Structure formats: structure tokens, C-alpha cells
Amino acid sequence: MTQTPDFHRLTPTELATRKRRNLWIALGLVAFMVLLFTTTFLRMMQNQKAAREANAAIVAVAPQVPAPAPTQAPALEVAP
């Protein structure tokens, strides 16, 4: 005959300990996510600043060439 398995029932103390452990794990994961977001955001801002400075340096060194005069595109005629 088939016997049903005998499961261990957790005591209220064990349940409270498990709940507290799960809470600390969740808080640790949230803290890690905040750390990654903050680090990524700060690095992006730093890279954007460096790109703006590099672009400004290129513009300052480049010779000033007058912009070409704008030309109008020929008008399209519609056949009747």
C-alpha cells in the first residue's frame, strides 16, 4: 500500500525566523538594485559631460567655415 509522506510542520518561532530572513534578503536585493541604478546614472552623467567638453574642444579648434547658402528645391509641376 501507498503511504502518505509525513511533513514537518513549522513552529511559530520557525515561521517568524523564516519571515525575518526573507525580509532581510528582500531588503538586500532592493539595496543592490538602488546601488546599481545610482552607479549607472552617475556614470552616464559623467560620460555626457565628457562628451560635451570634447565636442566644445573640437568646435573651438575647427576652422570657421561659412555655412552654404540655402537653396530652394525646384517646384514640382502637376500635370492637368
Backbone as CSV, one residue per row, in Angstrom:
resi,resn,N_x,N_y,N_z,CA_x,CA_y,CA_z,C_x,C_y,C_z
1,MET,0.813,-1.171,0.000,0.000,0.000,0.000,0.869,1.251,0.000
2,THR,0.269,2.340,-0.461,0.984,3.604,-0.538,0.817,4.374,0.760
3,GLN,1.957,4.846,1.272,1.901,5.641,2.489,2.036,7.120,2.142
4,THR,1.312,7.946,2.846,1.435,9.387,2.622,2.683,9.879,3.364
5,PRO,3.413,10.826,2.744,4.620,11.316,3.417,4.260,12.122,4.665
6,ASP,5.133,12.046,5.613,4.930,12.763,6.874,5.707,14.081,6.793
7,PHE,4.993,15.224,6.690,5.619,16.526,6.566,5.871,17.129,7.943
8,HIS,6.953,17.905,7.998,7.291,18.593,9.233,6.551,19.924,9.284
9,ARG,5.802,20.154,10.306,5.093,21.426,10.475,6.025,22.389,11.212
10,LEU,6.132,23.618,10.652,6.993,24.606,11.285,6.298,25.213,12.494
11,THR,7.103,25.450,13.495,6.567,26.078,14.699,6.429,27.579,14.446
12,PRO,5.655,28.280,15.246,5.537,29.738,15.068,6.887,30.456,15.141
13,THR,7.794,29.980,15.945,9.133,30.577,16.033,9.891,30.376,14.728
14,GLU,9.801,29.178,14.157,10.471,28.912,12.887,9.858,29.739,11.753
15,LEU,8.547,29.902,11.764,7.882,30.723,10.753,8.316,32.190,10.868
16,ALA,8.411,32.693,12.085,8.844,34.072,12.299,10.287,34.261,11.841
17,THR,11.127,33.275,12.106,12.527,33.341,11.684,12.627,33.343,10.164
18,ARG,11.823,32.516,9.519,11.825,32.471,8.056,11.357,33.804,7.474
19,LYS,10.318,34.371,8.053,9.790,35.642,7.571,10.834,36.758,7.708
20,ARG,11.506,36.791,8.850,12.538,37.799,9.088,13.701,37.625,8.106
21,ARG,14.107,36.392,7.849,15.189,36.117,6.899,14.795,36.548,5.487
22,ASN,13.567,36.240,5.085,13.088,36.648,3.760,13.041,38.166,3.634
23,LEU,12.651,38.853,4.696,12.617,40.314,4.677,14.018,40.887,4.478
24,TRP,15.002,40.347,5.173,16.391,40.831,5.026,16.930,40.550,3.626
25,ILE,16.572,39.413,3.067,17.006,39.103,1.703,16.383,40.108,0.724
26,ALA,15.089,40.395,0.887,14.422,41.358,0.016,15.040,42.743,0.156
27,LEU,15.320,43.174,1.382,15.952,44.479,1.593,17.344,44.532,0.971
28,GLY,18.086,43.439,1.062,19.410,43.381,0.439,19.321,43.495,-1.075
29,LEU,18.340,42.833,-1.677,18.162,42.924,-3.124,17.772,44.335,-3.559
30,VAL,16.886,44.964,-2.808,16.477,46.331,-3.132,17.673,47.275,-3.005
31,ALA,18.468,47.123,-1.952,19.654,47.972,-1.774,20.634,47.772,-2.928
32,PHE,20.805,46.543,-3.377,21.698,46.261,-4.501,21.179,46.915,-5.780
33,MET,19.863,46.859,-6.000,19.279,47.480,-7.189,19.464,49.001,-7.151
34,VAL,19.285,49.606,-5.986,19.478,51.054,-5.851,20.936,51.406,-6.111
35,LEU,21.848,50.604,-5.616,23.281,50.830,-5.851,23.605,50.763,-7.341
36,LEU,23.090,49.761,-8.040,23.340,49.640,-9.475,22.737,50.814,-10.245
37,PHE,21.516,51.207,-9.910,20.873,52.325,-10.590,21.663,53.607,-10.379
38,THR,22.056,53.869,-9.141,22.801,55.094,-8.826,24.139,55.119,-9.551
39,THR,24.850,54.016,-9.529,26.145,53.944,-10.202,25.985,54.170,-11.701
40,THR,25.003,53.525,-12.309,24.771,53.680,-13.741,24.404,55.116,-14.077
41,PHE,23.521,55.716,-13.301,23.090,57.087,-13.548,24.265,58.056,-13.446
42,LEU,25.069,57.920,-12.412,26.214,58.820,-12.237,27.234,58.652,-13.357
43,ARG,27.473,57.436,-13.795,28.424,57.206,-14.892,27.893,57.802,-16.199
44,MET,26.596,57.688,-16.437,26.015,58.272,-17.650,26.170,59.784,-17.633
45,MET,25.910,60.402,-16.493,26.056,61.854,-16.389,27.508,62.267,-16.626
46,GLN,28.442,61.504,-16.086,29.863,61.796,-16.252,30.261,61.661,-17.726
47,ASN,29.764,60.644,-18.396,30.085,60.447,-19.807,29.478,61.547,-20.675
48,GLN,28.277,61.994,-20.352,27.659,63.081,-21.116,28.448,64.375,-20.953
49,LYS,28.919,64.641,-19.750,29.719,65.844,-19.514,31.015,65.778,-20.314
50,ALA,31.668,64.618,-20.309,32.909,64.457,-21.063,32.658,64.617,-22.561
51,ALA,31.536,64.122,-23.059,31.210,64.251,-24.482,30.973,65.711,-24.850
52,ARG,30.267,66.457,-23.982,30.040,67.881,-24.244,31.367,68.646,-24.272
53,GLU,32.265,68.334,-23.333,33.561,69.012,-23.291,34.386,68.676,-24.535
54,ALA,34.360,67.429,-24.968,35.103,67.035,-26.163,34.536,67.721,-27.395
55,ASN,33.221,67.808,-27.486,32.590,68.474,-28.621,32.941,69.962,-28.631
56,ALA,32.940,70.587,-27.465,33.290,72.006,-27.376,34.742,72.229,-27.784
57,ALA,35.628,71.316,-27.423,37.033,71.444,-27.797,37.204,71.300,-29.304
58,ILE,36.459,70.397,-29.914,36.542,70.203,-31.366,36.032,71.448,-32.084
59,VAL,34.931,71.999,-31.620,34.357,73.192,-32.245,35.308,74.376,-32.091
60,ALA,35.971,74.480,-30.954,36.872,75.597,-30.717,38.104,75.513,-31.613
61,VAL,38.569,74.323,-31.944,39.776,74.142,-32.747,39.463,74.162,-34.241
62,ALA,38.263,73.742,-34.623,37.907,73.636,-36.037,37.898,75.018,-36.688
63,PRO,38.350,75.114,-37.943,38.305,76.406,-38.641,36.857,76.812,-38.890
64,GLN,36.626,78.104,-38.838,35.275,78.610,-39.048,35.013,78.716,-40.549
65,VAL,34.112,77.892,-41.033,33.749,77.869,-42.443,32.339,78.412,-42.548
66,PRO,32.109,79.382,-43.426,30.748,79.901,-43.532,29.799,78.815,-44.028
67,ALA,28.609,78.865,-43.524,27.602,77.882,-43.922,27.172,78.169,-45.348
68,PRO,26.937,77.144,-46.151,26.491,77.368,-47.524,25.104,78.004,-47.530
69,ALA,24.864,78.804,-48.544,23.577,79.467,-48.666,22.499,78.429,-48.946
70,PRO,21.360,78.567,-48.309,20.291,77.593,-48.548,19.757,77.736,-49.967
71,THR,19.491,76.613,-50.564,18.940,76.613,-51.929,17.518,76.112,-51.878
72,GLN,16.725,76.595,-52.808,15.353,76.115,-52.871,15.276,74.956,-53.860
73,ALA,14.516,73.985,-53.518,14.302,72.863,-54.404,13.375,73.333,-55.530
74,PRO,13.569,72.828,-56.725,12.683,73.239,-57.817,11.253,72.826,-57.529
75,ALA,10.317,73.710,-57.890,8.910,73.424,-57.670,8.448,72.326,-58.604
76,LEU,7.658,71.459,-58.086,7.114,70.375,-58.897,5.847,70.854,-59.591
77,GLU,5.784,70.589,-60.867,4.577,70.971,-61.604,3.649,69.771,-61.680
78,VAL,2.382,70.056,-61.478,1.382,68.982,-61.510,0.737,69.004,-62.894
79,ALA,0.751,67.858,-63.547,0.137,67.753,-64.884,-1.378,67.752,-64.727
80,PRO,-2.089,68.453,-65.633,-3.560,68.502,-65.546,-4.209,67.190,-65.901
